[in-house]
Amino acid sequence: MTTFNWMGVVLFTGLYAVMFALTENAALMLNGVGLCVVLSGTLGAIFLSYPVSDIHSALVVARNTYTGKMITPEKIIAILRDLAVRTRSDGVLALENYGEQTTVGFLKRALTLLVDGFKDDELHEILHTEMFYFKQRRIQHERVFRHAARLAPAFGVAGSVIGLVSMLAGIGEPEVILRSIPIALTSTLYGIVLSNFLLTPIAESIRAKTERELLLQKLVTDGVVTIRLEPNPIRLATKLESFLTPSARHHENRTVGELRDRIRELHSGA
């Protein structure tokens, strides 16, 4: 999440709240009983559906989705280019110290396997297995919030039924009816807002970040294998830039003059 994302959240959440505040009798929108029915029902069903460890992991992943900073593909390519230079000068064993220094866990794992002498097919198999189970864990975390998003509107309807039953029980007593109407109406509102304004966006954010992290892991996997096969850092960077968008590729954004100079250098070197 960037600063612009948070600015958008604050701006449009504020506008959304102002729309409620500007309506007549805005105080009727606030009802503790309706909110309690939706929250207690949704949370109770979630605890009935998943182990506490899964719920805790999903909350941690959701927090990291909005607070953690991800390394960019360009940075990964720069790191791999540096690794190719080290391998070319000092051999594969020079990567051992680099693996201890890096903060990217998946890259550290890949470098450790490379230094330990695993073959290319073994390296691919191990890293792709880790990517598969990483994706499965994230799908489970995402599922927790999507399930909660489906439950919240249902319990909003349940709160409305509770309010309607109270109204029927209080026929002939205006005070009872006036207390029951807000419960019947706001419960559905709370369920819809909780589902579509909080739970579903969190689940979608987890899914989007998972896709970005899988792309980086695929980049690392192919890059580490390529280091062994192609130690030339320029060729390595050119191959890995296929993961980037065309606008972010250094070699495709060179001017005609730069390309002409490059051709002259190659001819002069020949």
Buried (B, 14 or more C-beta within 10 A) or exposed (E): BEEEEEEEEEEEEEEEEEEEEEEEEEEEBEBEBBBBBBBEBBBEBBEEBBEEEBBEBBBEBBEEBBEEEEBEBBEBBEBBBEBBBBBBEEEBEBBEEBBEEBEBEBBBBBBBBBBEEBEEEEBBEBBEEBBEEBBEBBEBBBBBBBBBBBBBBBBBBBBBBBBBEBBEEBEEEEEBBEBBBBBBBBBBBBBBBBBEEBBBBBBBBBBEBBEEBBEBBBBBBBBBBBBBEBBBBEEBBBBBBEBBEEEBBEEEEEEEEEEEEEEEEEEEEE
